[in-house]
Amino acid sequence: MQSQTQAINSPSAFAVTIGTASPMRQVASWYSLAHRVLGVVRQRRRLAAMTNRELADVGISRDQALAEAARPFWDLPRNQISLNT
C-alpha cells in the first residue's frame, strides 16, 4: 500500500502524467491558431480578387477590400486570436 502511495505522490509520476498531455495540447492549440491565420490570409486574398459586382453584393468598396487584403497575416480579427480552442 505504501509503495503505491509513494508512486502516486512522487514528482516524477506527476510530471510524466502532466508532461504527456500538456505539450500535445499546446501543439494542438498552436496548430489551430496557424490554421486560423492561414484561413484569414486565404479570405483576404479572395476578397482582393473579387469583382466590383461581388464587392457590391457584400457591401464594401474596392478600396475597403484592398485595405483589408493588405493587412499583415498577424493582424487577425479579434474572434480569431485566442489560443484556447
C-alpha positions as CSV (number, residue, x, y, z in Angstrom):
1,M,0.0,0.0,0.0
2,Q,2.8,2.4,0.9
3,S,4.7,1.7,-2.3
4,Q,1.5,2.6,-4.3
5,T,1.2,5.9,-2.4
6,Q,4.8,6.8,-3.0
7,A,4.5,6.1,-6.7
8,I,1.4,8.4,-6.9
9,N,2.9,11.2,-4.8
10,S,6.3,11.2,-6.4
11,P,7.1,14.2,-8.5
12,S,8.3,12.2,-11.5
13,A,5.0,10.3,-11.8
14,F,3.1,13.6,-11.7
15,A,5.5,15.1,-14.3
16,V,5.0,12.1,-16.6
17,T,1.3,12.4,-16.3
18,I,1.1,16.1,-16.9
19,G,4.1,16.3,-19.3
20,T,2.5,14.0,-21.9
21,A,-0.8,15.8,-22.1
22,S,0.3,19.4,-21.9
23,P,2.7,19.5,-24.9
24,M,0.1,17.8,-27.1
25,R,-2.5,20.4,-26.0
26,Q,0.0,23.2,-26.8
27,V,0.8,21.7,-30.2
28,A,-2.9,21.4,-30.9
29,S,-3.5,25.0,-29.8
30,W,-0.7,26.4,-32.0
31,Y,-1.8,24.2,-34.9
32,S,-5.3,25.6,-34.5
33,L,-4.0,29.2,-34.5
34,A,-1.9,28.6,-37.6
35,H,-4.9,27.1,-39.3
36,R,-7.0,30.2,-38.5
37,V,-4.2,32.5,-39.6
38,L,-3.9,30.7,-43.0
39,G,-7.7,30.8,-43.3
40,V,-7.8,34.6,-42.8
41,V,-4.9,35.0,-45.3
42,R,-6.9,33.0,-47.9
43,Q,-10.1,35.0,-47.2
44,R,-8.2,38.3,-47.7
45,R,-6.7,37.0,-51.0
46,R,-10.2,36.0,-52.2
47,L,-11.6,39.4,-51.1
48,A,-8.9,41.2,-53.2
49,A,-9.7,39.0,-56.2
50,M,-13.5,39.8,-56.1
51,T,-15.1,41.7,-58.9
52,N,-16.7,45.1,-58.3
53,R,-20.1,43.5,-58.6
54,E,-19.3,40.8,-56.0
55,L,-17.9,43.5,-53.6
56,A,-21.1,45.5,-54.1
57,D,-23.1,42.4,-53.1
58,V,-21.0,42.1,-50.0
59,G,-21.4,45.8,-49.3
60,I,-17.9,47.0,-49.4
61,S,-15.9,49.2,-51.8
62,R,-12.8,48.2,-53.8
63,D,-10.7,50.4,-51.5
64,Q,-12.0,48.7,-48.4
65,A,-11.4,45.3,-49.9
66,L,-7.8,46.2,-50.8
67,A,-7.2,47.7,-47.4
68,E,-8.4,44.5,-45.7
69,A,-6.3,42.4,-48.1
70,A,-3.2,44.4,-47.4
71,R,-3.3,43.7,-43.6
72,P,-0.4,41.6,-42.4
73,F,-1.1,37.9,-41.5
74,W,-0.6,38.5,-37.8
75,D,-3.3,41.2,-37.8
76,L,-6.2,38.9,-37.1
77,P,-9.8,39.8,-36.3
78,R,-10.5,39.7,-32.5
79,N,-12.5,36.5,-32.7
80,Q,-9.6,34.6,-34.3
81,I,-6.9,35.4,-31.8
82,S,-7.5,33.0,-28.9
83,L,-5.1,30.1,-28.4
84,N,-7.7,28.2,-26.4
85,T,-9.9,26.4,-28.9
